């Protein structure tokens, strides 16, 4: 062999070693857990992510037996059939995509993984397999938390909505859809938050509510929603601005509570107060209300006339005058008597 050929072989060998080192670096840096097995199913290469998940380096162990000795089961809790394992199917020449299994990690916590695998071939024959575990535990927990939150929002009697910073609707909960006369599957993206209010309330939300929420993070006020039947529904409304990691407002959330019943009760109470005041003001008897120290709290007109220098009740209270009852001989009664 001439020197030129030898140098050429050395260059090719160096390039091959460089590519192998690069592949090893990629293999070790992968976030997904990966194991490579030979034709007999023995693990010959395991990346750090798999070692961390399993708590040990499984190189040299038969992967199928290794899994059977661990708590690997389906999402319904049933054990996995060995013939259905990705490694078994891959060694049989099959490509497997995202089998969902649950395993118990070294901390005793259940982890959900999507398992994929495929055969390695040498001149057409299966010489091994590559198995990849993609841990979706956090994603599943986040999805469950989101579903729970949506369920709460859907069941709350309050009106709940989300919108863009510009006021375009993104979401209405069940109560909001019922109030607005919308079907559960109706599209809301073409609506604006302002369109759900009468003109004066729409102007308040657009010119004060949303700008204040974007500037200060929150706005609260009394507004009115316009029901599908044209009835105005008074609400106590809050608009919140939610910011992203960059500090910019990503979306707005709106929570509104129907205060129709409270307002009706307040109106009824005010009417009762007005009716009672009219009765007291027109009573021929003097009526004086004092506290346990004798300080006057209220007098009706007939009660005012009992004084040598009658004063309106509000002036009596402001001057902190005291009401004193005396016996016929002029001896005052103590308040406790």
C-alpha positions as CSV (number, residue, x, y, z in Angstrom):
1,X,0.0,0.0,0.0
2,X,1.4,3.4,-1.0
3,X,1.8,6.3,1.3
4,X,-1.0,8.2,-0.6
5,X,-3.5,5.4,-0.1
6,X,-2.6,5.1,3.6
7,X,-3.1,8.9,4.1
8,X,-6.5,8.7,2.3
9,X,-7.6,5.8,4.6
10,X,-6.5,7.8,7.7
11,X,-8.4,10.8,6.5
12,X,-11.6,8.7,6.0
13,X,-11.1,7.1,9.4
14,X,-10.7,10.5,11.1
15,X,-13.8,11.8,9.4
16,X,-15.7,8.7,10.4
17,X,-14.5,9.1,14.0
18,X,-15.5,12.8,13.9
19,X,-19.0,11.9,12.7
20,X,-19.3,9.2,15.4
21,X,-18.3,11.7,18.1
22,X,-20.9,14.2,16.8
23,X,-23.6,11.5,16.8
24,X,-22.6,10.6,20.4
25,X,-22.8,14.2,21.4
26,X,-26.3,14.5,19.9
27,X,-27.3,11.2,21.5
28,X,-26.2,12.3,25.0
29,X,-27.8,15.7,24.6
30,X,-31.2,14.4,23.7
31,X,-34.0,15.4,26.1
32,X,-35.9,12.2,25.3
33,X,-34.8,8.9,26.8
34,X,-33.2,6.7,24.2
35,X,-31.9,3.1,24.3
36,X,-30.2,1.1,21.5
37,X,-30.5,-2.7,21.6
38,X,-28.8,-5.4,19.6
39,X,-30.5,-8.2,17.7
40,X,-30.9,-10.1,20.9
41,X,-32.6,-7.2,22.7
42,X,-29.6,-6.5,24.9
43,X,-29.1,-2.8,25.6
44,X,-25.8,-1.6,24.1
45,X,-26.2,2.1,24.4
46,X,-28.3,4.2,26.8
47,X,-28.3,8.0,26.9
48,X,-28.2,10.1,30.1
49,X,-32.0,10.9,29.9
50,X,-32.8,7.2,30.1
51,X,-30.4,6.7,32.9
52,X,-32.0,9.5,34.9
53,X,-35.5,8.2,34.2
54,X,-34.6,4.6,35.2
55,X,-32.2,5.4,37.9
56,X,-29.5,3.2,36.5
57,X,-27.5,2.4,33.4
58,X,-29.2,-0.6,31.8
59,X,-26.4,-1.4,29.3
60,X,-25.9,-5.2,29.2
61,X,-29.4,-6.1,30.2
62,X,-32.1,-7.6,28.0
63,X,-34.4,-4.6,27.6
64,X,-37.7,-6.6,27.5
65,X,-36.8,-8.4,30.7
66,X,-35.6,-5.2,32.3
67,X,-39.0,-3.6,31.6
68,X,-41.0,-6.6,32.8
69,X,-39.2,-6.3,36.2
70,X,-40.4,-2.7,36.5
71,X,-43.9,-1.3,37.0
72,X,-44.8,-0.6,33.4
73,X,-48.5,-0.5,32.6
74,X,-51.1,1.1,30.4
75,X,-53.0,4.3,31.3
76,X,-55.9,2.1,32.4
77,X,-53.5,0.4,35.0
78,X,-53.3,-2.9,33.1
79,X,-49.9,-4.5,32.6
80,X,-48.3,-4.3,29.2
81,X,-48.2,-7.5,27.1
82,X,-44.5,-8.3,26.4
83,X,-45.4,-8.8,22.7
84,X,-46.8,-5.3,22.6
85,X,-43.6,-3.7,23.8
86,X,-42.0,-1.3,21.3
87,X,-38.7,-3.2,21.6
88,X,-40.3,-6.5,20.8
89,X,-42.2,-5.1,17.8
90,X,-39.1,-3.1,16.5
91,X,-36.9,-6.2,16.7
92,X,-39.6,-7.9,14.6
93,X,-39.1,-5.2,11.9
94,X,-42.0,-3.0,12.9
95,X,-41.9,0.8,13.3
96,X,-43.8,1.8,16.5
97,X,-45.2,5.3,17.0
98,X,-46.1,6.9,20.4
99,X,-47.4,4.0,22.5
100,X,-48.7,5.5,25.7
101,X,-47.4,3.8,28.8
102,X,-47.0,4.6,32.5
103,X,-43.9,3.8,34.5
104,X,-42.8,4.4,38.1
105,X,-39.5,6.3,38.3
106,X,-36.8,6.0,41.0
107,X,-38.6,8.5,43.2
108,X,-41.7,6.3,43.2
109,X,-43.6,8.8,41.0
110,X,-45.8,7.7,38.1
111,X,-44.6,9.0,34.7
112,X,-46.4,8.9,31.4
113,X,-44.3,8.3,28.4
114,X,-44.9,8.0,24.7
115,X,-42.8,5.2,23.4
116,X,-41.6,5.0,19.8
117,X,-39.2,2.5,18.2
118,X,-37.8,1.3,15.0
119,X,-35.5,-1.5,13.7
120,X,-31.8,-1.1,12.8
121,X,-30.9,-3.0,9.7
122,X,-27.7,-4.5,8.3
123,X,-27.9,-5.6,4.7
124,X,-31.6,-5.8,5.1
125,X,-31.6,-7.9,8.2
126,X,-32.7,-6.5,11.6
127,X,-29.5,-6.0,13.7
128,X,-31.1,-4.1,16.6
129,X,-33.5,-1.4,17.4
130,X,-33.7,2.1,18.7
131,X,-36.3,2.9,21.4
132,X,-37.3,6.5,22.4
133,X,-39.3,7.5,25.4
134,X,-40.9,10.9,25.4
135,X,-41.9,12.0,28.9
136,X,-45.3,13.8,28.7
137,X,-46.0,13.8,32.5
138,X,-45.8,17.6,32.9
139,X,-47.8,18.2,29.7
140,X,-50.6,15.8,30.9
141,X,-50.7,17.4,34.3
142,X,-50.9,20.8,32.7
143,X,-53.7,19.6,30.4
144,X,-55.6,18.1,33.4
145,X,-55.2,21.4,35.3
146,X,-56.5,23.3,32.3
147,X,-59.5,21.0,31.9
148,X,-60.3,21.4,35.6
149,X,-60.1,25.1,35.3
150,X,-62.3,25.1,32.2
151,X,-64.8,22.9,34.0
152,X,-64.9,25.4,36.9
153,X,-65.3,28.4,34.5
154,X,-68.1,26.6,32.7
155,X,-70.1,25.9,35.9
156,X,-69.7,29.2,37.6
157,X,-72.8,31.4,37.6
158,X,-70.7,34.5,36.8
159,X,-70.1,35.7,33.2
160,X,-66.5,34.9,32.3
161,X,-64.8,35.8,29.0
162,X,-61.4,36.4,27.5
163,X,-60.4,38.8,24.8
164,X,-57.5,40.3,22.9
165,X,-56.0,43.6,24.2
166,X,-58.0,45.2,21.4
167,X,-61.3,43.8,22.8
168,X,-62.0,41.0,20.3
169,X,-63.6,38.0,22.0
170,X,-61.7,34.7,22.4
171,X,-63.9,32.8,24.9
172,X,-67.2,32.9,26.6
173,X,-68.2,30.5,29.3
174,X,-71.6,28.7,29.5
175,X,-73.3,31.5,31.6
176,X,-72.1,34.2,29.1
177,X,-73.4,32.2,26.2
178,X,-76.7,31.7,27.9
179,X,-77.1,35.4,28.6
180,X,-76.1,36.3,25.1
181,X,-78.3,33.6,23.5
182,X,-75.3,31.8,21.9
183,X,-75.1,28.1,21.1
184,X,-72.4,26.2,22.9
185,X,-70.5,25.7,19.6
186,X,-71.1,29.2,18.2
187,X,-68.0,31.0,17.0
188,X,-67.0,34.0,19.1
189,X,-63.9,35.2,17.4
190,X,-65.8,37.6,15.2
191,X,-67.4,39.3,18.3
192,X,-66.1,42.2,20.4
193,X,-66.5,42.6,24.1
194,X,-68.1,46.0,23.5
195,X,-70.9,44.5,21.4
196,X,-72.3,42.7,24.4
197,X,-73.1,46.0,26.1
198,X,-75.6,48.8,25.4
199,X,-74.0,51.9,23.9
200,X,-73.2,53.7,27.2
201,X,-71.6,50.6,28.8
202,X,-69.7,49.8,25.6
203,X,-68.2,53.3,25.7
204,X,-67.3,52.9,29.4
205,X,-65.6,49.5,28.7
206,X,-63.7,50.7,25.6
207,X,-62.6,54.1,26.8
208,X,-62.0,53.4,30.5
209,X,-62.2,49.8,31.4
210,X,-59.8,48.2,28.9
211,X,-57.2,51.1,28.9
212,X,-57.2,51.1,32.7
213,X,-56.7,47.3,32.9
214,X,-53.9,47.5,30.4
215,X,-52.2,50.3,32.3
216,X,-52.8,49.2,35.9
217,X,-53.5,45.5,35.5
218,X,-57.2,45.6,36.7
219,X,-60.3,47.7,36.3
220,X,-63.6,47.3,38.2
221,X,-66.9,49.0,37.7
222,X,-70.7,48.7,37.3
223,X,-71.8,48.1,33.8
224,X,-74.7,46.4,32.0
225,X,-74.7,43.3,29.7
226,X,-77.3,43.2,26.9
227,X,-79.2,39.9,27.0
228,X,-80.3,38.1,23.8
229,X,-83.9,39.2,24.6
230,X,-82.9,42.8,24.8
231,X,-83.1,42.9,28.6
232,X,-80.3,44.9,30.3
233,X,-78.5,42.9,33.0
234,X,-76.7,45.1,35.6
235,X,-73.3,43.6,36.6
236,X,-70.3,44.2,38.7
237,X,-67.5,43.8,36.2
238,X,-63.8,43.2,36.5
239,X,-61.3,43.4,33.6
240,X,-57.8,41.9,34.2
241,X,-54.8,42.3,31.9
242,X,-52.5,39.2,31.6
243,X,-48.9,39.8,30.5
244,X,-46.5,37.5,28.9
245,X,-42.8,37.0,29.7
246,X,-41.9,40.1,27.7
247,X,-44.2,42.3,29.8
248,X,-46.6,42.9,27.0
249,X,-50.4,42.3,27.5
250,X,-51.3,38.9,25.8
251,X,-55.0,38.8,26.6
252,X,-57.7,40.2,28.9
253,X,-60.1,38.3,31.1
254,X,-63.5,39.6,32.1
255,X,-65.5,38.5,35.1
256,X,-69.0,39.9,35.6
257,X,-71.5,39.1,38.3
258,X,-75.2,39.7,37.9
259,X,-76.3,42.1,40.5
260,X,-80.0,42.3,39.4
261,X,-81.2,40.7,42.6
262,X,-79.1,42.9,44.8
263,X,-80.2,46.1,43.0
264,X,-83.8,45.0,43.3
265,X,-83.4,44.4,47.0
266,X,-81.7,47.8,47.5
267,X,-84.5,49.5,45.6
268,X,-87.1,47.7,47.7
269,X,-85.2,48.7,50.9
270,X,-85.0,52.4,49.8
271,X,-88.7,52.3,49.0
272,X,-89.4,50.9,52.5
273,X,-87.1,53.6,54.0
274,X,-89.0,56.3,52.2
275,X,-92.3,54.9,53.2
276,X,-91.2,54.7,56.9
277,X,-89.8,58.2,56.8
278,X,-93.1,59.5,55.4
279,X,-95.0,57.8,58.2
280,X,-92.7,59.2,60.9
281,X,-92.6,62.7,59.4
282,X,-96.4,62.9,59.4
283,X,-97.0,61.3,62.8
284,X,-98.6,63.8,65.2
285,X,-96.6,62.3,68.1
286,X,-93.1,63.4,68.8
287,X,-90.7,60.7,68.0
288,X,-87.1,60.9,69.3
289,X,-84.5,58.2,69.0
290,X,-81.4,58.3,71.2
291,X,-78.5,55.9,71.9
292,X,-77.7,54.4,75.3
293,X,-75.9,57.6,76.3
294,X,-78.8,59.8,75.5
295,X,-77.3,61.3,72.3
296,X,-80.1,62.1,69.8
297,X,-80.0,60.0,66.7
298,X,-83.3,61.0,65.1
299,X,-86.3,63.2,65.6
300,X,-89.4,63.6,63.5
301,X,-90.9,67.1,63.0
302,X,-93.3,66.7,65.9
303,X,-90.4,65.7,68.1
304,X,-88.5,68.8,67.0
305,X,-91.4,71.0,68.1
306,X,-90.9,69.8,71.7
307,X,-87.8,71.8,72.1
308,X,-87.8,75.5,73.0
309,X,-85.6,76.1,70.0
310,X,-86.4,73.4,67.5
311,X,-83.5,72.2,65.4
312,X,-83.5,69.9,62.5
313,X,-82.5,66.3,63.4
314,X,-79.3,66.4,61.4
315,X,-78.2,69.6,63.2
316,X,-79.0,68.0,66.5
317,X,-76.8,65.0,65.7
318,X,-74.0,67.3,64.5
319,X,-74.1,69.4,67.7
320,X,-74.0,66.2,69.8
321,X,-77.0,67.4,71.8
322,X,-78.3,64.9,74.4
323,X,-81.9,63.9,75.0
324,X,-82.8,64.1,78.7
325,X,-86.1,62.8,80.3
326,X,-87.0,64.4,83.6
327,X,-89.5,63.6,86.4
328,X,-92.3,66.0,87.1
329,X,-90.1,67.7,89.8
330,X,-87.4,68.2,87.3
331,X,-85.1,65.4,88.4
332,X,-83.5,63.8,85.4
333,X,-83.7,60.1,84.7
334,X,-80.4,58.4,84.0
335,X,-80.2,56.7,80.5
336,X,-80.1,53.3,82.1
337,X,-83.5,54.0,83.8
